[in-house]
């Protein structure tokens, strides 16, 4: 792997003196073309052996290029803020916009290498991390980025001599630390790990360029010419449409899908709703204060049909939380700043830290919904978005995030009714636009897109919950109940063992029974008696075992209490 970088490559002073001005002029001219073109960013990774001249290489690039359009990011051990978020968060934030060059001193490879050398990361976990990084770089390239990865190499003897030389110079002595000499002792291990890394991440879309670092002039000219040639080729390139990276969509031979199979008649009357609302909001408030939640982050993603009641559901969730704990992120059309970055950038920057909540009103699924249907992106873009979104959500989960996704569905008839009501109510007119009416004409295309989205992005770590939303009260309770049950599972909280001031489930079931037999519901929230009875039977069957355990516990506690009263001495 490193043989050709240990041959003693050199460039004499005269050759460097002649070549340097020409290279500088060409780099400046090409950089200006990049800025004017503004169609892609350049990401340069500078990695390698300690003392190989990584810092000097970055410095000379700043001399040769316009520093106004360069940015450099050095990544050391993660800060407390960075540790509280997914590992890739800090790299996403540092990505350069289109038309700019970003230089990474140390990169997303540095931390895995250090962990592998210290044996704190197993070989299998290391390989998984490399696969993750390959997919990340493939996404960057598919989004248009030019990714250049340089590994500056020194032999073990050359590294020792370089460290001695740097340490002997009073002006550069500060650069050599005890850690530098310690890393010399692990040189062989570094070569083993680095060799494996370079082999597994040397991809056609982001290959490694190994450069010998013994001679400063050779290293500088090699890196500079590589950047120049890559930029010129890319600027001259007429990029064809990227090939899709997802299999073609399967044709449906019948009319059955995840939306058409929903029971849209499900509903709740007012009394049952108020009982359930108090119960689940109280439970959510408890879970938000649970000690285990400090180790996790909650990401709530709301999508749905126009007028399906996302805002109302979000407000009921908000009411159960401390306002200092959550942030609402409404998603609209991307801004100029956001369009200059990879698609997922604007969502990554809003990822909450551990112990916090981010509520997205519309989400990253816009690419496979509105952008797909309206033609705002190519077929290749939205087809590959499925796998990129799955990777994105998995990264969040690996870092302790809990992703809960809702699709709120209403029938065409109910949507039309709500549109007409909004048009008549003054304080709701802002909610209805010409675009909403126009979208109804594409209901079939959106229906297909939603079904594909659910099929391709519902995973074990981030499943979809489809909410039947013809009745807003039923929908709000289903959302709250789903959040609580998912949190209980992720936090490993047994609701039967938790100290609770909430209404016991047995009492809640009795209240619901009384509410259903109270009489005919109001016109506003009419319910289907048959559907309610079916729901009650289903709920009874599902909770029978839980209720039985609860009753046994209550009986045991009562018996123990009576025994305690008898044993208590008289005063």
Buried (B, 14 or more C-beta within 10 A) or exposed (E): BBEEBBEEBEBEEEEBEEBBEEBBEBBEEBBEBBBEEEEBBBBBBBBBBBBBBBBBBBEBBEEBBEEEBBBBBBBEEBEEEBEBBBBBBBBBBBBBBBBBBBBBBBBBBBBBBBBBBEEEBEEEEBBBBBEBBBBBBBBBBBBBBBBBBBBBBBBBEBBBBBBEEBBEEEEEEEBBEEEBEEBBEBBEBBBEBBEBBBEBBBBEEBEBBBBBBBBBBBBBBBBBBBBBEBBBEBBEEEEEEBEBBBEEEEEEEEEEBBBEEBEBBBBBBBBBBBBBBEBBBBBBBBBBEBEEBEEBBBBBBBBBBBBBBBEBBBEBBBEBBEEEBBEBBEBEEBEEEBEBBBBBBBBBEEBBBBBBBBBBBBBBBBBBBBBBBBEBBBEBBBBBBBBBBBBBBBBBBBBBBBBBBBBBBBBEEBBBBBBEEBEEEEEEEEBBEEEBEEBBEEEEBBBBBBBBBBBBBBBEBBBBBBBBBBBBBBBBBBBBBBBBBBBBEBBEBEBEEEEBEBBBBBEBBEBBEEBBEEEEBEEEBEBBEEBBEBBBEEEEEEBEEEBEEBEEEEEEEEEEEEEEEEEEEEE
